[in-house]
Structures are given as C-alpha cells and as structure tokens.
Amino acid sequence: MSNYPAGFVDRLTIRGVPITQLHPGDVFWVNNSSVLVPKGVSGSDGNPGTYHRPFATIDKAINVCKASRGDIVVVMPGHAETIASATALVPDVAGVAIIGLGSGSLRPTLTLSATSSSIIVSGANTVLQNFLVTISEDVTIVVEVTGAGSQIVNCEFRGAITPAKEWVNCIDIGGAAANACDRTVVSGCKFTSPAVGSTDAIKLSEISEGVIIENCSVFGDFSVAPIHNPTGFVCTNLTVRDCTLKNTQTGDLALELVSACTGALIRNFYSTDVAGIGGVDTGSCNSFECFACDAVDVSGALAPTITT
C-alpha cells in the first residue's frame, strides 16, 4: 500500500539498490476471518482478491494465478478452511507462493475432515509457508507433493489427541513418475502424531534426487519411522539435517531408508526404544554428528558407528 497506486515505472530503489523479490508476479489476498483490515470487506470468492476485498478460499486465489509468473497468495491471520476432499485445495499452478501470515494459533488453519482429504501440491516450484494443519478424522495422506522443486516451509502438522485421530502419511513426497519430485524441500516444520496408527511423518515414495529435509521436529507413534524411504523408491543425494526425530512405538525406528539411498545425514537427533544406536537405518548415506538415544535421562551416542 502506498501513495503511488500506479506503481513505479522505473523500478523502486533505495540508495541505488533495487527492491527485488523471488516472486515478482501478482499478489492475491485471502481472508475469511471476522477480523477485517481497515476499510476492508468480508472475504468472498466473488471479490477481486485485493487487500481490501479478499477471496474467501485459497483454492480460488490459486486458480486466478498465472503459471510461472511468480504470483503470491497471501492468507491473513485467523483464516480457517475445512478440507473435505482431495480437490478442495489443490496448489496446481506452477511457481505460486502461498504464504500464511500470523503466528501461533493465529496462523491460517487448514483442517482435513475426511479420510480422503488431501492437499495435493502438483504445481512445480510451489511454496507453502506458515500454515497450521490439523485433522478431525483419520486421514490417509495430509500433503502429497507431486511437483518438482516445491517447498513446504515453517508449517505445523498436528494429529488429534481427543478424540484420537491420525494420518497414515503426513507429507508424501511421491509423484506418478520417477523424478517428478526432485529437489523438494521440507524446512522448519513440526509434526505431532501421538495416536496409534501413523506410518510416518515424511514418506519418500518416489525415485527422486536432491530432496532436502531440514530443521524439522517430529514426535509421534509411527509404525515405521518419522522419515521413511520405502522399498522400491531410491532417493539420491538426499539431505536430512538438524532434525529431531522421536518415535514412541515399541521396536520401531527414527529413520528408515532403503539400502541404496544416498546422501548426507547431518546433526540429527534420533530417539527410540531400540537398544543402543540401532534405532536408525541410514541406507547408503554418510552421517555427520548424528546421535541416537534409547532411554530418558541419558546422553545419546553417535549413530551409526564411528568410522576408523
């Protein structure tokens, strides 16, 4: 917002330095909360999606974006949507950044309400940032990534405690064909799934290259592992760094990768009840300063074993 509604024909500079951003396209606003901006009106998909006249749903904003233009969908604090199917919210336009504003409980909240509910990120180079994602029913896949180069940043995923509801897979990085999800990034996310029934928090179910999982915190009861690369899908140049992975299910792992999976595991902390440092399966990855712990009130040990 400025006193120059026509913009700046010759660009905007401060002390000779141009103002740049990663997404230079159009900006569309979404807000269905009762808290409106000054002189604003309630959100409606019949609005033009401006700051003062926002859309009511994120999917409407995505549908008016232009692929690969670098458009931004800005979602206001307090916005909330119920996702009742796999088609209610589909980030399928390439190069769109979907940014939630606010912190804590004021972050935009997406609640998946049916077993088949899912957010399918099929647009390449999509960014989904700063959302609180909850479930009110047992869900198969919360977020399915099928577009290469996508990023899920600073989001929180919560399973339900009372009544107990859980996901099978929270984020499934898995396209229909090999290499569809290369260079996916999951950064700064938190996963909590205390109820029995979850398989994993992040599933690498596709032949992919260059996936990065960083600064994530995972706590839950997982029948396989918080991060899981299943048989038949070999990841290459995988990076998992600065993550805390705790699995409370008896006898199961904190990290499970296929034997041919390559990459680097850096400064991770693994917590399971598996004796010693056996709570991780690192495939063919190199490990650097990763620690495993099998009990409370004790320090962890380097895992896997130190090379000679």
C-alpha positions, 0 to 999 in steps of 0.5 A: 500500500502506498501513495503511488497506486500506479506503481513505479515505472522505473523500478523502486530503489533505495540508495541505488539498490533495487527492491527485488523479490523471488516472486515478482508476479501478482499478489492475491489476498485471502481472508475469511476471518471476522477480523477485517483490515481497515476499510476492508470487506468480508472475504468472498470468492466473488471479490477481486482478491485485493487487500481490501476485498479478499477471496474467501478460499485459497483454492480460488486465489490459486486458480486466478494465478498465472503459471510461472509468473511468480504470483503470491497468495497471501492468507491473513491471520485467523483464516480457517478452511475445512478440507473435505476432499482431495480437490478442495485445495489443490496448489496446481499452478506452477511457481505460486507462493502461498504464504500464511501470515500470523503466528501461533494459533493465529496462523491460517488453519487448514483442517482435513475432515475426511479420510480422503482429504488431501492437499495435493501440491502438483504445481512445480516450484510451489511454496507453502509457508506458515500454515497450521494443519490439523485433522478431525478424522483419520486421514490417509495422506495430509500433503502429497507433493507431486511437483518438482522443486516445491517447498513446504516451509515453517508449517505445523502438522498436528494429529488429534489427541481427543478424540484420537485421530491420525494420518497414515502419511503426513507429507508424501513426497511421491509423484506418478513418475520417477523424478517428478519430485526432485529437489523438494524441500521440507524446512522448519516444520513440526509434526505431532502424531501421538495416536496409534496408527501413523506410518510416518511423518515424511514418506519418500515414495518416489525415485527422486534426487536432491530432496532436502529435509531440514530443521524439522521436529517430529514426535509421534507413534509411527509404525515405521519411522518419522522419515521413511524411504520405502522399498522400491523408491531410491532417493539420491543425494538426499539431505536430512539435517538438524532434525529431531526425530522421536518415535514412541512405538515399541521396536520401531525406528527414527529413520528408515531408508532403503539400502541404496539411498544416498546422501548426507545425514547431518546433526540429527537427533534420533530417539527410540526404544531400540537398544543402543544406536540401532534405532536408525537405518541410514541406507547408503548415506554418510552421517555427520554428528548424528546421535541416537538415544534409547532411554530418558535421562541419558546422553545419546551416542553417535549413530551409526558407528564411528568410522576408523 
